Amino acid sequence: MQLANNEGDSLQVIFVAHDTPASKAGIEADDIILAVNDVEVDDLGGISAVKKFLRKDPGTELTFDVVRGGEIKKLTLTLEDLFK
């Protein structure tokens, strides 16, 4: 999943690779990430903090609050070992 800073207190998803934890969670390009595990992205410190969440142990579940088409969705991403 590739992210970019968005205007305001959010991140925009630029790209999601096929068959990854992000794609399996339903995260799509152009989604706007507002929060991870109910902590707002702005409070986390942006992209670098979100990447720290994504480095946790395989099996860890993360909840993403995203905006898509004007609607807020809660999506659960389960981390995997992508290098096995």
N, C-alpha and C positions, 0 to 999 in steps of 0.2 A: 504494500500500500504506500503510495507516494502522497505526501501532504504538502500544502502551502499555506502560509499565513493568509487569512481572509480579513477583509475589513471588519473592524469591531473586535469582539471577543470570541472568535471562532477560528476553526481551521477548515480548509476546503480539501476534499479528497480529489486528487488529480488523476490517479491511476490505481486500479486494483488488479493484480495478477490473478489469472484463472486458477482455481483449485488451491487457494490459500485460505488460511483462517478468516481473513477479511471477506473474501468472496463467499465463503460458506456461511458467514454471519449475515450476509445480505448487504454489506456495505458496497456502495457503487460510486463510480466517478461522479463528481459534482455534488455529492453529499456534503453538507456542512456539519462538522462535528462541534457540538456545543459543550459536551461534558463526557468524562470517562469516569465510571463508577460513582456517578452523582456529584463529581467535583468539576466545576466549570473549567474549561480549557484555559481561560484567562488566569484563573487562580492557580492552575498547574504550572504556568510559565511557558505555555505554547508547545511547539513541535518537540523540543528536546524532552520535555516532561512526558509527553504522550509516548515517545519512543522508549522511555524508561519502563513504562507500563508494558509495552510490547516485548520487552526483554525478560519478563518474569518467567517462571518455570512452566514448561509444557503442562497442559491441563488446567492452568489458571483461566478462570472466566472473567472477562471484562465486559462491562455494559457501556455501550456507546449511545449517547443521545444525539441523533442526527436530524437535520432538517432536509426533507426531500419533497419537492413540489409544494412547499408551503406548509407541510405537515411534519410534526415532530414524531420521530419513531425511536423506540428503544430496541437496540440490537445487541445480542450477546455473542461475543467472539471468544472462542476457546483456543488458547495458544497451543501450538504444535511445535515439535522439533522439525524444522524444515530441512535440516542437514543430515538426516539419518539415511 
